[in-house]
Amino acid sequence: LGSLPLPPGTALAATGSLARGEMTPYSDIDLILIHPADQEPEGVEDLWYSIWDAKKRLDYSVRTPQECVDMISADSTAALAMLDLRFIGGDEKLFESARTRILTRWRSELHKNFNAVVDTAIARWRRSGPLMAMTRPDLKHGRGGLRDHELIKALALGNLANRPRLEQQHQLLLDVRTLLHVHARRSRDVLDPEFAVDVALDLGYTDRYHLGRKIADAARAIDDALNEALATAR
């Protein structure tokens, strides 16, 4: 991606799993082409064709730095995605300027929008349930899952909480989700028993129940850390 021919004066940035280093074989590629407010980039469609030609699923947008900043105010899901923004290529100063402004907006608005951020998480938990007690855990959206790990990072970036050490728990959920995609041959977040058997064996566990206990332990650690982070933030 870093070798893509970009319009002059623009910067290419990644969000989503690409920005976080969590890509799986079936993940979407989420890109933003950032351009100065006084410059309309030309040949943008040509930029994406090489990705489409490679048969990759692409989600893209073209925005000014201010439009990137305004996404922080749109809703908490969009805000969390923008916090992961990562430089791919082009004008690095333009990217760093946008990134700095995004963090500044997040820190200023998190204080007043904290309840809305929490309400969004609660609604997500109600839809997806907890990883600790599910036979079909939603690894991404469930309580104690990957989205909650991102929320802890977001609270820390907002200077409202500490960021605990959860590398092992995070990596386990990522490994399970990656192998789930491989066995399901598509993007999927819910670990059904039919796939859990193969995923467990791939990871060296005796059976899917052994894997389920490890997932529950990891989710419980992430959930406990999130509860502490939310209490500190309040």
N, C-alpha and C positions, 0 to 999 in steps of 0.2 A: 504493500500500500504506500510505503514511503517513496516509491519511485514513480507514482502516478503523476502525469503532467498536469499541474495545477494552474489555473488562471493567475496571472501576475498579481502580487500583492495580497493573496489569499492564504489562509491556513486550513489544513485539513485536520480535524480532530475526531476522536472516537469516543463513544459513550457505550453503555451497556457492558455485555460480557467481554467484548474486545478490549475496552478501556481497563477493565478490572483484571485482565489476564485469565478469564474464565471461559474461553471459547471451547465449545465442543464441536464435533463434526457437523452438527445440525443447527448450530447457533446462527441467528441473524447477525449480519454485520451492520452496526449502527454508526453512521458517519454524519458529521456536520462540516460543511464548508463555510468558514467564517470569512467575511469580506468587510472592508471599510464601509462606513455608512454612505460615503460619497462616491462609491465605485460599484457599479453593477457588473459582476463577473460574466465573462463571455465563454461560450463553449462548455457550459457546465454538464450538459447531457453527455458529451463525449467522455467526460471524466468517469461517469458511472458505467459506460458500456463495457469497459474491460472487466468489471466485476460481474456484470450480468452475463458476459460471454463465458466466464468461468463457472457459471451455473450456481452462483452464490446468492443467498437471499439477502437483499440489501434494503435497509431502511435509512433514508437520507433526508437531509434538509439543508437549506442555504440560508444563513442568518448573519446579521450584523452582530457585533459584540453586545449592543444594547438589547437586541432581540434574544440573545442567549441569556442575558441577565434577567430579562422579563420572564423567562421560563421558570425561574425560581419562584416567582409570585403566582404562577398559573395554578399549580397544585403540588402536593408533597411528592407524588410519584415522579413528576417531571423534574422537581427540584433534586431528588436523590440521584436521578440519572445525570443531571448536569454536574453534580459534585464529583462524579467519576471522570470528568472530561480529561482526555489524554492527547497529547500532541502526536501527530503522525508525520506531518511534513508541511513545507511552505514557510510563511512568515512567522517565525517563532515569537517575535516581539508582539505581533498582533494577537497570537494565541495567549501569551502570558498576560497581556492586558485584559483580555476577556476573562481568563481564569481568575485573576485577582479580583475583578469586579463581581464575578459570580460568588466568590467566597465572602466578599464584603456584604453583598446583598443577603446571602444566606444567614450570616451572623446577625445582621440587623433585624431581619424579619423573623428569625426563629424565636426570639424573645416574645414577640407579640402573637405569633401564629403557632405557638407550641401546642395548644389544645387541639388545633386542627390537624397537626401532624400525628398526634396520639390517636385522635378519632379515626383517621385513615387507617392506622395500624390495627385498631380494634375491629373495624369493619372487615379488614382482610383476615384477621384471626377467626372471625365468626363464619366467614365463607369457607375457609380452608381447614380449620381445626388445628389442634396441637400435634406436633410430630411425636411427642412423648407417648401418646395413647392412641395412635392410629394404625390400623392394619394396612392402610393405603396412604402413607404419609406424603403430603405435598412438600417436597424438599425445598422449594423456592418460597412459597407464600405462607406455608403453615407457621404456627407459633413455634419459635425456636429454630426457624429455618434460615435460608440465605438472605431473605429480605430483612430479617431482624438483625442479622450481622451487619448489613449495610446501614440500618438505622442507627446502630451503636456508633459506627464510624461517623455518620452524619452529625450526631449529637456531639461527638468529640470535636469535629471540625467547627461546630458552632460554639466551641469553648464552654459548653454547658455540662460536660461529663468527661471522665477519663476513658481511655480506650484500653480495655483489658487484653490479655494475651489469650487468644482463642484460635491460634493457628491450626492446631491439630483437629479441633472440632470443625472448623471451617473447611479444612482440606478433606476430611472424611465426607462431608456433605457434597463437596464438589466432585470427588471421585465417584461417589454413588450416582450423582446426576449425570456425569459424563458417560459412565458405563450403561446407565439406563438409556441414554440417547443411542448408544451403539447397538444395544440389543433390540430396542424398539424401532430403530432405523428412522427416527424422527425426533423432533424436539418434544420433550415431555417432562413434566415436573412431578407427577404422581407415580410413586413406586408401587406398582401392582405386584401381587404375589408371584404371578407368572414370570415377571422379570427379576424379582428379588432373588430367586434361586440362583440364576446365572451370575448376577452381580455379586452375591455373597461368595460364590466359588471363585470368581475372578479376584476378589480382594483377600482371599485366603481364610474366609470364615467357614465354619463347619456346615452351616445351613442358613436359611433366611431368617430364622428366629434369632440366631446369634448376631446377624447383621442388624436386625431390628432393635436388639438391646443396645448395640453400639450407637445406632442412630438416635435412639431415645436419650442415651447418656450425653451425646454431643448437643442435642437440642435442649436438654435441660440446662447444660452449662451456658449456652447462648441465651436462653430465656432468663436465667438468673442474672446474667450480666446485663441484659437489657433492663430488667426490673430495677437493678441498682443504678444504671445510667439514668433511667427516667426519674427515679427518686432524687438523684443528685441534681438533675436538670430542674425539677420542680422547686 
